[in-house]
Amino acid sequence: MKKKKEAFAKKLADELQFPETAVTDTFHIEFTGGSDVTVEGCKGVVEYSEDVIALNLGKNVLRFRGANLEISVFSGEQAVIKGDIAIMEFSS
């Protein structure tokens, strides 16, 4: 049953020309240089400080630890984090 739901969600995203991350629990992480990270599939912010930023990815939480961290862009399902990122952690 889960496979049918995922297939339907992917087809719906294609038909409506939405990113797949908008209708599924998938996410995409892209590092640019040493201090920029783009996260697609973000559902919200769980924790926010200069030392820790945690993002809700649906079934998971993605946490960044470091210094001078900030969310420079947050739109729709995308967040761009800048700063001195030292650690990236996943939790359920």
C-alpha positions in Angstrom: 0.0 0.0 0.0 2.9 2.4 0.8 4.3 1.9 -2.7 1.0 2.8 -4.2 0.8 6.0 -2.2 4.4 7.0 -3.2 3.7 6.3 -6.8 0.5 8.3 -6.7 2.3 11.2 -5.0 5.1 11.2 -7.6 2.6 11.2 -10.4 0.6 14.0 -8.9 3.7 16.1 -8.5 4.6 15.5 -12.1 1.1 16.4 -13.3 0.9 19.6 -11.3 4.5 20.5 -12.0 5.3 20.6 -8.3 8.6 19.5 -6.9 8.4 15.9 -5.7 9.4 17.0 -2.2 6.2 19.1 -1.9 4.0 15.9 -1.9 6.3 13.2 -0.5 8.6 12.9 2.5 11.7 13.0 0.3 14.3 15.7 0.7 17.5 16.9 -1.1 20.6 18.4 0.6 23.2 20.3 -1.4 26.4 21.8 0.0 27.9 24.8 -1.8 31.4 25.6 -0.6 32.1 25.2 3.0 29.4 27.4 4.5 26.2 27.1 2.4 23.6 24.3 2.5 20.4 24.2 0.6 17.7 21.8 1.9 14.7 21.0 -0.2 11.7 19.2 1.3 11.8 21.2 4.5 8.4 21.3 6.4 9.5 23.8 9.0 12.0 25.0 11.6 12.2 23.0 14.9 15.1 24.9 16.5 17.0 28.1 15.6 20.0 29.7 17.2 23.5 30.8 16.2 24.8 27.4 17.2 22.0 25.0 16.1 19.4 25.0 13.3 17.1 22.0 13.2 14.7 21.5 10.3 11.6 19.3 10.1 11.8 17.0 7.1 8.5 15.1 7.8 9.6 11.8 9.3 13.1 13.1 10.2 14.8 16.1 11.7 17.9 17.4 10.2 20.1 19.4 12.6 23.1 21.5 11.8 25.6 22.5 14.6 28.3 25.1 14.2 28.9 28.9 14.7 27.2 32.0 13.2 24.4 29.9 11.7 21.5 31.6 10.0 18.7 30.7 7.6 19.2 33.2 4.8 16.3 31.9 2.7 13.1 30.1 3.7 10.5 29.8 1.0 8.0 27.0 0.3 9.9 23.8 1.0 13.4 25.2 0.7 15.8 26.5 3.3 19.3 27.9 2.8 21.6 27.8 5.8 24.8 29.8 6.0 27.5 29.8 8.6 30.4 27.7 9.9 28.8 24.3 9.8 30.7 21.7 11.9 28.2 18.8 12.2 25.1 17.6 10.4 22.8 15.1 12.3 19.7 13.1 11.4 17.1 11.9 13.9 13.6 10.4 13.7 
